[in-house]
Amino acid sequence: MTIRNRNEPLLVQCPCLPDRKLLDHYIDQIYDAKWITNNGQLVQRLEKELTDFLDVPYLVLTANGTSALQLALKLYDIDQEVITTPFTFAATGQAIKWVGAEPIFADIDKKSLCLSPKAVAKKITKRTQAILPVNVYGRTAHNQEFESLAKTHKLKLIFDGAQSFSPPSLHQRLALTSGDATALSFHATKIFNTIEGGALILKSEDDYKKAKSLINFGFRVGLPSENGTNAKMNEFEAAFGLANLETINKQIEIRKHLTEEYKQQLADVEASGKIRLIKSPNYAYLPIQFSDEATLLSIDKALQEQNIFGRRYFHPLQPGCEPSSVPKARAISNQAYCLPLHGNMSVADTHEIALILKAALASPSVSSLAL
Ligand SMILES: Cc1ncc(COP(=O)(O)O)c(C=O)c1O
């Protein structure tokens, strides 16, 4: 197989655009109703359809995943210390700071790449109010340990599930229903998108009602009863989401197929110990672990020379975190890299990427992973 000259760049993600006819069908409804925001009929419908699809107790749609995280923290009056992972997207720590609390970083578990319950236990102080683990690449880990830690220390447990959208049949149901709340992101780069958007999954009707009020300036029966914000999704985003939801299972199937192709193509370099393919259970990402940062950078360069753009998820670590205090997170942040994975790619693309990767890994300077 030869490597093509690409005119169009191949990016790490490509937004899933819904079928135009289907989208128009929903947009016609917006024009008929002349209602474009403020809990309109499509937002209500998407809320209901997602609650059923994800099989979760309550779900509140929000403007984005970051506002869903902020909402969860506000809902439980969190304003002191929150223990979280340094190996995540910037939004996690920023949401904590935005509500006036302080992120306290604990190291990750080397195998799961998620926050380590043992490391969290050592960081609990009188000021700790919540634990905020992240479902990295859609992975779920240690949920029961976190549940019992939170119970013992009377802490809130909020999951950043921005990357963990998946139907329960595919994914561990635990991923979306552990703890008090789980924030999802429906950003354009996510497996399910509403352009910008997100949701907060909740367990009780009281939390649901309070969250619905907080995203709308704290309004209850027409009057602001508490200090809220504006974190509402609008009708056009909901239309996009409703149309995308109709093909989500097909999207996941395509990504699963591409993932399997990658795995086959890279099986020999994985067997040689030069890379580790990290599992993304909902096929949201195609993460790879290299032996060191120099190897990662050489692969990134080789791909870019062919107009192919992977991404370092997550690098750097969260601002304010001292890397030497979290050695496992620091190591993986220097070694993890996501290859392109989305519904607009072909199987041939995965074969080409694997070829480029293998050629770069064949250099004698590349060492094996110390696992
Ligand atoms: C782990 C994580 N947390 C939070 C977010 C923020 O979501 P959004 O971009 O929808 O605000 C993202 C994605 O962008 C993410 O990957």
The ligand as a Tripos MOL2 file, in Angstrom:
@<TRIPOS>MOLECULE
LIG
   16    16     1     0     0
SMALL
NO_CHARGES

@<TRIPOS>ATOM
      1 C1        -12.7470   15.7300   30.0050 C.3       1 LIG1
      2 C2        -13.5050   16.9390   29.5230 C.ar      1 LIG1
      3 N1        -14.1160   17.7240   30.4270 N.ar      1 LIG1
      4 C3        -14.8220   18.7970   30.0470 C.ar      1 LIG1
      5 C4        -14.9530   19.1530   28.7170 C.ar      1 LIG1
      6 C5        -15.6850   20.4060   28.3640 C.3       1 LIG1
      7 O1        -16.7990   20.2150   27.5350 O.3       1 LIG1
      8 P1        -17.3050   21.4100   26.5990 P.3       1 LIG1
      9 O2        -16.2870   21.6460   25.5530 O.co2     1 LIG1
     10 O3        -18.6030   20.8970   26.0510 O.co2     1 LIG1
     11 O4        -17.5110   22.6110   27.4720 O.co2     1 LIG1
     12 C6        -14.3320   18.3450   27.7380 C.ar      1 LIG1
     13 C7        -14.4480   18.5890   26.2930 C.2       1 LIG1
     14 O5        -14.2570   19.5130   25.6670 O.2       1 LIG1
     15 C8        -13.5840   17.2210   28.1480 C.ar      1 LIG1
     16 O6        -12.9560   16.4290   27.2610 O.3       1 LIG1
@<TRIPOS>BOND
     1     1     2 1
     2     2     3 ar
     3     2    15 ar
     4     3     4 ar
     5     4     5 ar
     6     5     6 1
     7     5    12 ar
     8     6     7 1
     9     7     8 1
    10     8     9 2
    11     8    10 1
    12     8    11 1
    13    12    13 1
    14    12    15 ar
    15    13    14 2
    16    15    16 1
@<TRIPOS>SUBSTRUCTURE
     1 LIG1         1 GROUP 0 **** ****
